[in-house]
């Protein structure tokens, strides 16, 4: 064996061997049970992968290798989410065509991923911007279209002036484009929509079927936004010609109906112009125009001053026939509810602020002694809680709860309303006015109208063009390519035109997990038999930033395909793990922040791999902190992990040179290690699993252990446990111990409960009252021995160096505290 640990020699060796032997290639069928471990695939960025990105891929690889050792036929694939805004914006920034830029970026990122030797089966690699793949994305769209789930509609959409494209509501964060952070405005455009709202109830209820973090389930639940209440019909009378219109309003508080003293429509509401009086028309039009420039998040802000305009029209409150004024205000959004509200200022904060500013009546209809009042007895602020009805006719003195039931029943009997459920979720805006995306497979014929492209003609390929930058006019750059636009109607043969909008960046990623099991099928997107073996995904690993959009859209696509009989499951991901971000102190801001080039705090893994080797980088990514939490990258921290691997490398030949008998203490420690590492991997506590390895090596490095020797089975079991974390290191040592086949063909060891229960205790080691380490000792270890062992811990020695130990406080089975001088 070499005298020193030289990862630069052993790692390329094992990379070559694994590649030549197809070690990571997954069997399409096996007698073993299957396990599908999936990473959220990356979009190919020009800046490549930094250590923050790498963390998630290392986590999932440890998990995949662990499951392989447990006897599963593991599928762990990788591919590229290469269509859409991120890739196109990167190309525009660099002045390179998106296709060329994407291919170049994929080559670099693939090199980096191959470098960490994750257990990816590259024979199943997919790329969402390849025609072979997006042919089937278009096919899924057509299936939705033919089943009434895709439709076209003129809607006011979120418009990013910088990206020059429409955005889904989900792509707007705090009123800004989530990609470029430009304030978002509104623009009326014909858009393709997907009817995701049809699945709202199932998307909500089926969260109970999956093993996901509660935080993610809550985020999805809040986004879907389920509410129970009543739909109430108000009768609007036009101030132009006295024509009557029904205005449905959803409310969760029908018990407050008698307190409605005015109505508010969203400025974009279709009735606004139809009902406004001639004298108010200009003021209404001016307000509508101004509201288009106000970001949605700002419109919804509670602290923003309320604005609005009276239309000149009135509506009839169905419960008391009272005539109430109709206003427009931008605090009501067309996309939420029906785009109209009954305003009850006494019992809604925003309505109270609006009514106070514009001197509209405030009528209290829910009485409670808990309400905040002025000296004259009127409300000081809106009372939002339950109480007893007043000023509500025959419903007076009912409790809020009872009144909701009775008033809804009263409305239903008179066809003035009904029980209703409302969702905050809106239909998905599926059009983008950009070049780099899947062409939407629709043809427009003057004779036949809107015609889906026949499936035999898929894919509708994205043409190669020189000018791909967004036009900014609301039209896609494809509009200016006659050879793409002009076509023939597949129904009647007449001249026709193609749809020029493209699909959003989420389209390809909403079903990619279905393609990996049989990535190169040509005649179908996937085969049911293969789906039934591999799906659903057993473990999905990725960032919390995808907790809403990507997961929601993937679940929607899966349910649609399930309903149409193409697959036999309706939830795509059984278990989900979200890793935390790796942050670093920025030289520019002085703050610990998410890594980014603009902040100057990016750590490139290439340099670290060259200096320390892949296994050291992998183990430090795991050791840096709890996997689910954000953590701070410390450049010097990786040295400690490198020293651990070097120490272990140096010890193996010592143990091997002097094999000893299997003694009780070593056996107990080994089984405790098996238990701890297994439990910590299962709980995704990889950082403490690494600590367990370090503790065990420290134990085996004790002089009395080295003197009596270590049995070969202990060394082999230790290497099997460490293999998912440091695969090259363990493969090399496994081979040097005399084994001819890969360590990953071994079985994961099981611990003997009788050996570990109540035998050992973990003792906290403090220096001057601060926790600095821990060690495992037998329960009956005497104080002198315990203190001696604690002083041997490398980390403790550092804190004791140059200081006088005044005393060592020992609490049996719990704690050792060294009290020192401060020198």
C-alpha distance (Angstrom), angle and dihedral (degrees) to the residues before:
residue distance angle dihedral
X1 . . .
X2 3.82 . .
X3 3.79 113.7 .
X4 3.78 92.4 -124.2
X5 3.78 139.6 33.4
X6 3.83 106.6 -97.8
X7 3.82 109.5 177.1
X8 3.82 91.0 174.4
X9 3.83 87.2 69.3
X10 3.81 104.2 37.1
X11 3.81 98.9 40.6
X12 3.83 97.4 58.9
X13 3.81 87.8 46.0
X14 3.80 93.3 57.4
X15 3.79 93.1 39.8
X16 3.82 87.3 58.0
X17 3.81 94.4 44.6
X18 3.82 93.5 49.4
X19 3.81 90.5 48.5
X20 3.82 94.5 47.1
X21 3.81 94.3 46.2
X22 3.83 95.0 42.5
X23 3.80 88.6 -124.4
X24 3.81 93.2 164.8
X25 3.78 96.8 44.4
X26 3.79 111.7 116.2
X27 3.79 122.4 -135.0
X28 3.80 110.1 -120.9
X29 3.81 89.1 -140.4
X30 3.78 130.3 14.7
X31 3.78 141.1 167.3
X32 3.78 85.5 -123.6
X33 3.81 118.7 89.4
X34 3.81 112.5 -97.5
X35 3.78 126.9 -114.5
X36 3.83 121.3 -170.0
X37 3.81 112.0 -161.1
X38 3.79 113.5 -178.9
X39 3.81 136.2 -173.5
X40 3.78 121.3 -152.9
X41 3.79 95.1 -106.6
X42 3.81 117.9 -122.9
X43 3.76 130.5 -118.8
X44 3.81 107.5 -122.7
X45 3.79 104.5 -104.6
X46 3.79 121.2 -170.9
X47 3.78 92.5 -129.4
X48 3.80 91.4 60.6
X49 3.79 125.7 -147.3
X50 3.80 124.1 -32.0
X51 3.81 125.6 -166.3
X52 3.81 90.1 -89.9
X53 3.80 91.7 61.0
X54 3.78 91.0 42.9
X55 3.80 93.4 58.4
X56 3.81 94.3 71.7
X57 3.80 92.7 47.5
X58 3.81 92.0 50.3
X59 3.83 91.1 48.4
X60 3.79 92.6 52.5
X61 3.80 92.3 44.6
X62 3.81 92.4 54.1
X63 3.79 87.8 50.7
X64 3.83 93.4 47.9
X65 3.81 92.4 49.0
X66 3.80 90.8 46.8
X67 3.82 90.8 53.5
X68 3.81 90.3 47.7
X69 3.81 90.3 54.5
X70 3.81 88.1 48.6
X71 3.81 88.4 62.4
X72 3.81 103.6 -97.0
X73 3.80 128.7 138.2
X74 3.80 94.5 -122.6
X75 3.81 125.4 -153.9
X76 3.82 110.5 -163.4
X77 3.83 108.7 164.4
X78 3.79 134.8 172.2
X79 3.81 136.5 -157.3
X80 3.79 145.2 147.3
X81 3.80 132.8 -85.1
X82 3.78 90.3 -153.9
X83 3.82 107.5 153.9
X84 3.79 126.6 81.2
X85 3.78 142.6 37.8
X86 3.84 100.9 -32.9
X87 3.80 93.8 55.0
X88 3.81 93.8 40.4
X89 3.81 94.8 47.8
X90 3.80 89.6 49.6
X91 3.82 89.9 51.9
X92 3.82 93.1 48.5
X93 3.80 90.5 49.0
X94 3.81 91.0 52.9
X95 3.80 95.5 40.2
X96 3.81 91.9 -123.5
X97 3.81 127.1 126.4
X98 3.84 109.7 -97.8
X99 3.81 92.4 -121.5
X100 3.81 93.5 51.3
X101 3.79 93.0 41.3
X102 3.80 92.9 48.1
X103 3.81 93.6 49.8
X104 3.81 90.8 49.1
X105 3.80 92.5 48.3
X106 3.80 92.2 48.1
X107 3.81 90.7 53.9
X108 3.80 91.6 53.1
X109 3.81 96.2 44.6
X110 3.79 92.2 45.2
X111 3.80 88.7 53.2
X112 3.81 89.3 53.2
X113 3.81 93.7 47.3
X114 3.80 91.9 46.8
X115 3.79 87.5 50.3
X116 3.82 93.2 62.6
X117 3.82 87.8 50.3
X118 3.77 94.8 -134.9
X119 3.79 111.1 -179.1
X120 3.82 93.3 -102.3
X121 3.78 120.7 154.7
X122 3.81 96.5 -137.9
X123 3.80 91.3 -174.4
X124 3.82 86.0 77.7
X125 3.82 95.7 50.7
X126 3.81 114.2 144.9
X127 3.78 133.5 -167.7
X128 3.82 119.3 -161.1
X129 3.83 92.4 -150.4
X130 3.81 95.1 56.6
X131 3.84 114.3 102.3
X132 3.84 89.1 -130.8
X133 3.80 88.0 62.8
X134 3.80 104.8 34.2
X135 3.80 90.4 49.4
X136 3.80 84.3 76.9
X137 3.80 94.3 43.3
X138 3.81 86.0 58.0
X139 3.82 89.5 46.3
X140 3.80 90.9 55.6
X141 3.82 89.8 49.6
X142 3.82 89.7 53.4
X143 3.81 90.5 50.7
X144 3.79 88.6 54.1
X145 3.81 92.0 45.8
X146 3.81 93.4 51.1
X147 3.79 89.7 49.9
X148 3.80 95.3 50.9
X149 3.81 94.7 -105.6
X150 3.83 96.2 112.9
X151 3.80 119.1 56.4
X152 3.81 140.6 154.6
X153 3.78 123.8 -117.9
X154 3.83 140.9 165.0
X155 3.76 104.1 -115.5
X156 3.78 138.3 162.3
X157 3.77 100.1 -111.0
X158 3.76 135.0 -168.8
X159 3.79 106.1 -97.0
X160 3.79 124.8 -161.7
X161 3.83 108.6 -153.3
X162 3.82 90.6 -161.8
X163 3.83 99.6 47.1
X164 3.82 87.4 34.5
X165 3.76 93.9 -141.3
X166 3.77 142.8 100.1
X167 3.79 118.5 -93.5
X168 3.79 132.1 -153.1
X169 3.82 114.9 -119.3
X170 3.79 86.6 -108.6
X171 3.82 91.0 60.2
X172 3.81 92.9 58.7
X173 3.80 115.1 86.0
X174 3.82 118.6 -173.9
X175 3.78 90.4 -19.5
X176 3.79 93.6 -52.1
X177 3.80 136.0 102.4
X178 3.80 106.2 -94.7
X179 3.80 90.5 -139.2
X180 3.83 104.4 46.6
X181 3.85 101.7 10.6
X182 3.82 93.1 -128.1
X183 3.85 114.2 150.6
X184 3.80 108.5 -97.3
X185 3.81 123.2 -128.3
X186 3.84 133.0 -173.2
X187 3.79 129.7 -100.7
X188 3.83 130.7 175.4
X189 3.81 109.5 -126.3
X190 3.78 138.6 154.1
X191 3.78 103.2 -105.6
X192 3.76 138.7 -177.0
X193 3.79 109.9 -120.7
X194 3.80 132.3 -167.0
X195 3.80 115.4 -143.9
X196 3.81 96.5 -128.2
X197 3.82 89.1 148.6
X198 3.81 88.7 73.8
X199 3.80 86.1 68.3
X200 3.81 97.4 43.6
X201 3.81 96.0 109.6
X202 3.82 93.8 47.7
X203 3.79 93.2 43.9
X204 3.79 86.7 56.1
X205 3.81 100.8 40.1
X206 3.81 96.0 43.3
X207 3.80 92.5 60.8
X208 3.81 82.7 86.3
X209 3.82 88.9 66.7
X210 3.82 96.5 61.8
X211 3.80 135.4 72.8
X212 3.80 98.8 -131.6
X213 3.82 132.4 141.9
X214 3.81 109.9 -83.6
X215 3.81 89.0 -126.6
X216 3.82 90.6 62.5
X217 3.80 93.1 45.1
X218 3.80 89.3 51.5
X219 3.81 91.7 49.7
X220 3.80 91.0 51.7
X221 3.81 91.9 44.4
X222 3.81 91.6 52.0
X223 3.80 92.0 46.7
X224 3.80 92.2 52.0
X225 3.81 86.8 46.4
X226 3.81 107.0 -161.6
X227 3.84 116.7 -158.5
X228 3.80 132.0 173.2
X229 3.78 121.1 -149.0
X230 3.78 141.9 99.0
X231 3.77 137.5 -59.8
X232 3.80 108.2 -135.4
X233 3.82 124.9 -166.7
X234 3.80 116.4 -137.6
X235 3.81 117.6 -171.7
X236 3.82 112.4 -132.3
X237 3.79 120.0 -158.5
X238 3.81 116.4 -153.2
X239 3.81 115.1 -123.6
X240 3.81 87.4 -149.3
X241 3.79 102.6 59.0
X242 3.83 106.6 -11.7
X243 3.82 91.2 -108.1
X244 3.80 110.5 159.0
X245 3.81 124.9 -128.2
X246 3.79 130.8 -175.8
X247 3.80 113.4 -125.7
X248 3.80 112.4 -166.5
X249 3.81 114.8 -153.1
X250 3.79 126.8 -169.8
X251 3.79 116.5 -145.3
X252 3.77 133.8 172.9
X253 3.82 88.2 -158.2
X254 3.81 110.3 56.7
X255 3.84 85.3 155.3
X256 3.84 87.2 75.6
X257 3.84 96.8 53.3
X258 3.81 93.9 110.6
X259 3.80 87.6 58.8
X260 3.83 94.4 59.8
X261 3.80 104.0 117.1
X262 3.82 99.3 165.8
X263 3.81 140.9 5.0
X264 3.79 129.3 -126.6
X265 3.81 126.2 -154.4
X266 3.78 125.2 -165.4
X267 3.82 107.9 -105.9
X268 3.84 88.7 -118.0
X269 3.83 93.3 53.8
X270 3.82 112.4 129.0
X271 3.83 92.7 -128.5
X272 3.80 95.2 55.4
X273 3.80 95.0 88.6
X274 3.83 94.1 36.0
X275 3.80 96.3 57.5
X276 3.83 103.6 33.0
X277 3.79 117.0 112.7
X278 3.84 118.3 -117.1
X279 3.81 90.5 -114.5
X280 3.84 91.9 54.7
X281 3.81 97.4 39.5
X282 3.82 98.3 96.4
X283 3.80 93.5 45.4
X284 3.83 90.0 48.3
X285 3.83 92.3 49.0
X286 3.80 92.5 47.9
X287 3.80 90.6 50.5
X288 3.82 92.4 48.7
X289 3.82 89.5 52.9
X290 3.81 93.0 48.4
X291 3.81 92.9 48.6
X292 3.80 91.3 56.2
X293 3.78 88.3 67.0
X294 3.81 95.0 52.6
X295 3.83 114.6 93.7
X296 3.80 114.6 -120.4
X297 3.81 93.5 -120.3
X298 3.80 89.9 54.9
X299 3.81 90.8 49.5
X300 3.79 89.7 54.2
X301 3.82 95.6 45.5
X302 3.81 111.9 122.1
X303 3.83 94.3 -148.5
X304 3.81 96.6 51.7
X305 3.80 118.3 108.4
X306 3.80 110.9 -106.1
X307 3.79 119.7 -115.6
X308 3.79 130.7 -174.9
X309 3.79 149.9 141.5
X310 3.83 131.5 -129.3
X311 3.82 111.2 -122.0
X312 3.79 94.8 -153.3
X313 3.82 89.7 -120.2
X314 3.80 131.3 107.6
X315 3.80 137.3 -148.9
X316 3.80 132.1 -151.6
X317 3.81 117.4 -119.3
X318 3.85 103.3 -135.8
X319 3.83 96.4 -144.5
X320 3.80 98.8 55.1
X321 3.85 104.3 10.1
X322 3.79 89.3 -122.4
X323 3.80 117.0 158.7
X324 3.82 109.6 -126.3
X325 3.84 129.1 -176.4
X326 3.83 120.6 -106.8
X327 3.80 116.0 -135.8
X328 3.77 132.7 178.2
X329 3.79 120.7 -136.1
X330 3.78 134.8 165.7
X331 3.82 92.6 -128.6
X332 3.83 85.3 78.7
X333 3.80 114.4 71.7
X334 3.79 126.2 -154.2
X335 3.81 90.6 -142.0
X336 3.81 93.8 58.8
X337 3.79 121.3 74.1
X338 3.80 109.8 -36.8
X339 3.80 96.6 -34.4
X340 3.83 89.6 -105.6
X341 3.79 132.7 85.9
X342 3.77 136.6 -167.8
X343 3.79 103.1 -129.7
X344 3.81 115.1 -134.5
X345 3.81 102.5 177.0
X346 3.81 95.5 -179.5
X347 3.80 90.4 61.1
X348 3.82 107.8 28.2
X349 3.81 123.8 64.5
X350 3.81 98.1 -144.1
X351 3.80 92.4 43.9
X352 3.83 89.5 49.7
X353 3.83 91.7 52.8
X354 3.81 91.4 46.7
X355 3.82 94.2 47.3
X356 3.81 91.7 47.2
X357 3.82 92.4 51.4
X358 3.82 94.8 46.6
X359 3.83 96.9 36.1
X360 3.79 95.5 -117.5
X361 3.83 121.7 158.9
X362 3.82 118.6 -84.3
X363 3.81 110.4 -157.6
X364 3.80 119.3 -175.1
X365 3.81 112.2 -141.6
X366 3.83 101.4 160.4
X367 3.78 112.7 61.9
X368 3.79 124.1 -158.6
X369 3.80 131.9 155.8
X370 3.83 85.8 -135.5
X371 3.84 92.4 67.6
X372 3.84 115.8 111.2
X373 3.81 109.8 -116.4
X374 3.79 140.8 -175.2
X375 3.80 122.1 -124.2
X376 3.81 90.5 -92.3
X377 3.81 90.6 57.3
X378 3.82 96.4 -108.4
X379 3.77 120.0 127.4
X380 3.79 116.6 -81.0
X381 3.83 90.3 -163.1
X382 3.79 137.4 -3.3
X383 3.82 113.7 -68.3
X384 3.82 106.7 -137.8
X385 3.80 104.2 176.5
X386 3.81 135.5 83.0
X387 3.80 123.9 -73.9
X388 3.81 144.8 130.9
X389 3.80 123.0 -51.6
X390 3.79 119.8 -110.4
X391 3.81 131.0 169.0
X392 3.80 87.1 24.9
X393 3.82 105.0 114.0
X394 3.80 115.4 -131.3
X395 3.83 90.5 -0.1
X396 3.81 93.8 66.0
X397 3.81 117.0 129.6
X398 3.83 93.5 21.0
X399 3.79 116.6 126.5
X400 3.81 116.1 -108.7
X401 3.79 90.8 -109.6
X402 3.81 94.4 50.6
X403 3.81 92.2 42.6
X404 3.81 92.7 54.7
X405 3.78 88.6 57.0
X406 3.83 96.0 43.6
X407 3.82 97.3 43.8
X408 3.82 91.9 48.0
X409 3.80 89.7 50.2
X410 3.84 90.5 48.3
X411 3.84 91.0 52.0
X412 3.81 92.5 46.9
X413 3.82 92.9 52.3
X414 3.84 89.6 54.7
X415 3.85 96.3 42.2
X416 3.79 88.8 -115.7
X417 3.78 96.1 117.3
X418 3.80 146.3 -20.8
X419 3.79 143.4 -151.3
X420 3.77 109.8 -76.6
X421 3.74 144.6 178.1
X422 3.78 120.8 -143.4
X423 3.79 131.0 -164.4
X424 3.77 127.2 -158.2
X425 3.81 87.5 -146.5
X426 3.81 113.1 105.0
X427 3.80 129.5 -160.4
X428 3.79 111.8 -82.5
X429 3.84 115.9 -101.5
X430 3.79 99.8 -135.6
X431 3.83 102.4 178.5
X432 3.78 125.5 95.6
X433 3.79 125.0 -174.8
X434 3.78 92.2 -142.9
X435 3.79 137.7 105.8
X436 3.80 104.1 -131.5
X437 3.79 103.2 72.1
X438 3.78 143.8 77.1
X439 3.84 110.6 -65.1
X440 3.81 109.7 -119.0
X441 3.84 105.2 -115.8
X442 3.82 99.6 -129.1
X443 3.81 129.7 119.1
X444 3.83 126.0 -158.7
X445 3.81 117.6 -144.0
X446 3.81 123.5 -178.3
X447 3.82 89.5 -141.3
X448 3.81 102.6 37.8
X449 3.79 101.4 27.3
X450 3.80 120.5 -148.7
X451 3.82 111.0 10.6
X452 3.81 128.2 -177.6
X453 3.79 115.1 -130.5
X454 3.84 108.1 -106.3
X455 3.79 111.3 -104.0
X456 3.82 90.9 -122.7
X457 3.83 88.5 63.0
X458 3.80 94.7 56.3
X459 2.90 134.7 150.6
X460 3.79 101.6 55.6
X461 3.79 92.8 -155.5
X462 3.77 124.5 -138.1
X463 3.82 105.7 -117.3
X464 3.79 121.5 -122.6
X465 3.83 106.4 -112.1
X466 3.77 137.7 171.2
X467 3.80 97.1 -145.0
X468 3.79 109.3 54.7
X469 3.82 102.4 146.4
X470 3.83 115.1 121.1
X471 3.78 114.2 -92.6
X472 3.80 96.8 -139.2
X473 3.82 89.7 -141.1
X474 3.81 95.7 98.7
X475 3.80 89.9 -100.4
X476 3.79 126.0 108.1
X477 3.84 118.6 -113.9
X478 3.83 85.1 -117.7
X479 3.83 87.1 72.0
X480 3.81 88.5 75.2
X481 3.83 95.9 55.0
X482 3.86 106.8 88.2
X483 3.81 93.7 -174.2
X484 3.80 88.9 58.5
X485 3.81 99.2 38.6
X486 3.80 99.3 44.9
X487 3.78 114.7 73.9
X488 3.80 142.5 134.9
X489 3.79 126.0 -87.3
X490 3.82 107.2 -109.8
X491 3.82 89.8 -147.7
X492 3.83 105.2 48.1
X493 3.80 104.1 8.0
X494 3.82 94.4 -121.8
X495 3.82 122.7 137.6
X496 3.79 109.5 -80.5
X497 3.80 141.5 169.3
X498 3.78 132.5 -121.9
X499 3.77 126.1 -125.8
X500 3.80 106.9 -101.2
X501 3.80 101.2 -163.8
X502 3.78 115.8 98.0
X503 3.81 131.6 -144.1
X504 3.82 122.3 -94.3
X505 3.80 124.3 -100.0
X506 3.83 89.4 -99.6
X507 3.80 95.2 63.5
X508 3.81 99.7 83.3
X509 3.81 94.4 38.7
X510 3.81 92.7 53.2
X511 3.81 92.6 76.3
X512 3.84 108.3 13.7
X513 3.82 92.2 112.0
X514 3.82 87.7 66.6
X515 3.80 92.5 56.7
X516 3.82 100.9 52.7
X517 3.83 97.1 73.3
X518 3.83 89.4 62.6
X519 3.79 103.6 11.0
X520 3.80 100.2 170.7
X521 3.80 104.1 46.9
X522 3.81 110.6 139.3
X523 3.80 105.3 -171.0
X524 3.80 100.2 43.8
X525 3.81 136.8 23.2
X526 3.80 91.2 -124.1
X527 3.80 139.5 -20.8
X528 3.78 121.3 -115.3
X529 3.80 94.1 -135.7
X530 3.81 91.0 55.7
X531 3.80 90.5 44.5
X532 3.79 91.0 53.0
X533 3.81 91.0 53.6
X534 3.82 99.7 45.2
X535 3.81 108.0 24.9
X536 2.91 144.4 120.3
X537 3.81 101.4 44.4
X538 3.81 109.5 -107.7
X539 3.81 97.6 -155.3
X540 3.80 127.0 16.7
X541 3.80 117.9 -171.0
X542 3.80 125.7 -168.5
X543 3.79 148.0 107.8
X544 3.80 126.7 -54.7
X545 3.85 88.4 -122.3
X546 3.82 87.3 81.8
X547 3.81 93.8 51.0
X548 3.80 93.8 111.1
X549 3.78 115.9 21.5
X550 3.78 107.8 34.1
X551 3.80 94.8 37.0
X552 3.81 93.0 45.9
X553 3.80 93.7 48.5
X554 3.82 92.6 45.3
X555 3.80 90.3 51.5
X556 3.82 90.0 48.7
X557 3.83 93.6 51.0
X558 3.81 90.2 47.1
X559 3.81 93.1 51.7
X560 3.81 91.7 48.3
X561 3.82 91.8 52.0
X562 3.81 90.1 45.1
X563 3.82 91.7 52.3
X564 3.80 90.5 50.3
X565 3.81 91.5 52.1
X566 3.79 99.6 -113.0
X567 3.81 95.2 117.9
X568 3.81 134.9 22.7
X569 3.82 100.5 -136.8
X570 3.80 130.5 65.5
X571 3.82 102.5 -160.9
X572 3.81 117.4 61.7
X573 3.81 102.8 -161.7
X574 3.80 121.8 45.6
X575 3.79 97.7 -175.8
X576 3.79 128.8 21.5
X577 3.78 131.4 -165.3
X578 3.80 123.1 -173.2
X579 3.78 115.4 -160.4
X580 3.79 121.7 -150.3
X581 3.79 124.2 -114.9
X582 3.78 124.6 -96.9
X583 3.80 107.8 -126.7
X584 3.81 131.7 -172.8
X585 3.76 136.4 -168.3
X586 3.78 109.3 -92.7
X587 3.79 116.6 -131.7
X588 3.80 88.5 -150.8
X589 3.82 100.6 50.1
X590 3.80 101.8 20.8
X591 3.80 89.4 -132.4
X592 3.81 130.7 117.1
X593 3.82 101.0 -111.9
X594 3.78 143.7 159.5
X595 3.79 109.8 -74.2
X596 3.79 115.1 -95.3
X597 3.80 136.7 149.1
X598 3.81 91.2 -122.7
X599 3.81 90.5 59.5
X600 3.80 93.4 45.7
X601 3.81 93.5 -129.5
X602 3.82 102.3 110.8
X603 3.81 118.1 130.2
X604 3.81 113.5 -154.6
X605 3.82 111.3 -145.7
X606 3.82 92.4 -151.2
X607 3.81 92.6 75.3
X608 3.81 92.3 46.8
X609 3.80 93.0 48.7
X610 3.81 90.1 51.4
X611 3.82 92.0 51.3
X612 3.81 103.9 35.7
X613 3.79 106.6 14.8
X614 3.80 131.9 -114.1
X615 3.80 97.3 -80.3
X616 3.81 92.9 55.0
X617 3.81 90.9 50.4
X618 3.82 90.6 47.4
X619 3.79 93.3 50.2
X620 3.79 94.1 45.7
X621 3.82 90.3 51.0
X622 3.82 86.0 56.4
X623 3.81 96.8 40.4
X624 3.81 96.9 48.4
X625 3.81 94.4 87.5
X626 3.82 146.1 -51.4
X627 3.80 107.7 -33.4
X628 3.81 95.2 -129.1
X629 3.82 95.2 50.5
X630 3.77 133.8 73.6
X631 3.79 111.0 -104.7
X632 3.78 138.7 -171.2
X633 3.78 120.3 -112.9
X634 3.80 112.9 -131.9
X635 3.81 114.3 -166.4
X636 3.80 92.6 -150.5
X637 3.82 93.7 49.0
X638 3.79 93.8 77.9
X639 3.81 90.1 64.7
X640 3.81 91.2 69.8
X641 3.82 92.4 55.2
X642 3.81 90.9 47.1
X643 3.82 89.4 52.0
X644 3.81 90.2 51.0
X645 3.82 92.5 54.5
X646 3.81 91.4 45.1
X647 3.82 90.9 50.0
X648 3.80 91.8 48.6
X649 3.82 90.9 47.2
X650 3.81 90.5 52.0
X651 3.82 93.3 47.0
X652 3.81 98.2 50.9
X653 3.83 94.4 72.4
X654 3.81 89.8 46.7
X655 3.81 90.8 53.4
X656 3.79 91.5 42.8
X657 3.82 93.0 48.1
X658 3.76 92.0 54.7
X659 3.82 108.8 33.9
X660 3.76 111.3 -171.7
X661 3.77 135.2 -165.5
X662 3.78 119.5 -85.4
X663 3.80 102.2 -93.1
X664 3.81 125.3 -165.4
X665 3.80 97.0 -117.2
X666 3.82 94.5 51.1
X667 3.81 91.8 43.7
X668 3.81 90.9 51.1
X669 3.82 91.1 49.0
X670 3.79 91.2 48.3
X671 3.80 93.5 51.7
X672 3.78 90.3 46.5
X673 3.82 87.6 52.9
X674 3.82 90.9 50.3
X675 3.80 90.5 50.3
X676 3.80 95.7 45.4
X677 3.81 96.7 44.8
X678 3.82 92.1 46.1
X679 3.80 94.0 48.1
X680 3.78 92.7 44.4
X681 3.79 94.0 49.5
X682 3.81 89.6 48.8
X683 3.81 89.1 52.3
X684 3.84 92.3 43.5
X685 3.83 89.0 -117.1
X686 3.79 92.3 141.5
X687 3.80 94.3 153.5
X688 3.81 92.4 60.4
X689 3.81 90.4 43.2
X690 3.82 87.6 59.3
X691 3.82 88.4 49.3
X692 3.82 88.8 54.6
X693 3.80 90.6 55.9
X694 3.79 90.7 50.2
X695 3.82 92.2 49.9
X696 3.80 91.4 49.2
X697 3.82 93.7 50.2
X698 3.81 89.7 48.6
X699 3.80 88.4 53.3
X700 3.81 93.4 50.1
X701 3.81 90.0 47.1
X702 3.80 92.5 62.3
X703 3.79 112.3 118.8
X704 3.82 94.6 -121.4
X705 3.84 91.0 51.9
X706 3.80 92.3 48.6
X707 3.79 89.1 47.2
X708 3.79 95.0 56.0
X709 3.83 95.3 35.4
X710 3.80 135.7 -126.8
X711 3.80 123.3 -96.8
X712 3.83 118.4 -118.8
X713 3.82 94.3 -120.8
X714 3.81 90.5 60.6
X715 3.82 91.5 51.4
X716 3.81 92.0 47.8
X717 3.80 94.1 47.0
X718 3.81 90.3 49.4
X719 3.83 90.8 52.6
X720 3.82 92.9 49.3
X721 3.82 89.8 52.7
X722 3.80 91.8 47.9
X723 3.83 95.0 44.1
X724 3.85 98.7 88.8
X725 3.81 89.0 53.1
X726 3.83 100.3 42.8
X727 3.82 105.5 17.1
X728 3.84 100.0 168.5
X729 3.80 92.7 46.2
X730 3.80 92.6 50.6
X731 3.81 95.9 42.5
X732 3.82 89.9 54.3
X733 3.81 94.8 48.2
X734 3.81 91.0 43.1
X735 3.79 89.9 55.3
X736 3.82 91.3 47.1
X737 3.79 89.4 53.5
X738 3.80 86.8 63.8
X739 3.83 103.8 -94.1
X740 3.79 119.4 139.8
X741 3.80 99.8 -166.4
X742 3.80 130.4 60.4
X743 3.78 119.9 -78.5
X744 3.82 86.6 -128.6
X745 3.80 89.4 70.0
X746 3.80 89.0 65.5
X747 3.81 124.7 93.7
X748 3.79 124.2 -106.1
X749 3.83 107.3 -105.0
X750 3.80 122.2 -114.8
X751 3.79 123.4 -143.8
X752 3.80 127.0 -128.9
X753 3.83 107.2 -122.8
X754 3.80 91.8 -154.5
X755 3.81 89.6 62.6
X756 3.80 98.2 52.5
X757 3.78 106.6 32.9
X758 3.80 112.0 106.3
X759 3.82 93.1 -19.9
X760 3.80 100.0 103.5
X761 3.78 134.9 30.2
X762 3.79 130.6 -159.8
X763 3.81 110.1 -126.2
X764 3.81 121.4 -159.6
X765 3.80 114.1 -131.4
X766 3.80 117.3 -150.6
X767 3.79 134.1 -176.8
X768 3.80 112.7 -152.9
X769 3.80 90.3 -16.6
X770 3.83 96.4 -51.8
X771 3.81 120.1 114.7
X772 3.79 109.2 -114.4
X773 3.80 104.6 159.7
X774 3.80 148.2 -30.7
X775 3.78 139.2 -125.8
X776 3.79 138.7 -165.1
X777 3.78 118.3 -122.3
X778 3.76 138.0 166.4
X779 3.79 111.0 -94.0
X780 3.79 93.8 -114.2
X781 3.83 96.5 47.6
X782 3.84 108.5 141.4
X783 3.79 119.7 -121.9
X784 3.80 96.0 -109.0
X785 3.81 92.3 53.7
X786 3.83 92.8 44.2
X787 3.82 92.8 52.1
X788 3.81 91.0 46.5
X789 3.82 91.6 52.9
X790 3.80 92.4 46.5
X791 3.81 91.1 54.0
X792 3.82 89.7 54.7
X793 3.81 93.1 62.3
X794 3.81 107.4 108.8
X795 3.80 94.0 -138.7
X796 3.82 91.9 49.7
X797 3.80 91.9 48.4
X798 3.80 88.7 57.5
X799 3.83 91.7 56.6
X800 3.82 92.7 45.1
X801 3.79 95.7 46.9
X802 3.84 112.9 120.4
X803 3.79 92.9 3.0
X804 3.78 132.4 108.5
X805 3.80 115.2 -123.5
X806 3.79 105.8 -134.1
X807 3.79 93.2 -175.1
X808 3.79 143.2 -26.1
X809 3.80 115.5 -129.7
X810 3.80 110.8 -150.4
X811 3.81 123.7 -167.5
X812 3.84 106.4 -177.0
X813 3.81 114.3 -112.7
X814 3.83 91.7 -2.6
X815 3.80 121.6 56.5
X816 3.80 149.4 -2.6
X817 3.83 116.4 -162.2
X818 3.81 120.6 -172.0
X819 3.79 111.8 -152.9
X820 3.80 109.4 -157.7
X821 3.77 143.3 171.0
X822 3.78 112.4 -94.9
X823 3.82 94.0 -125.4
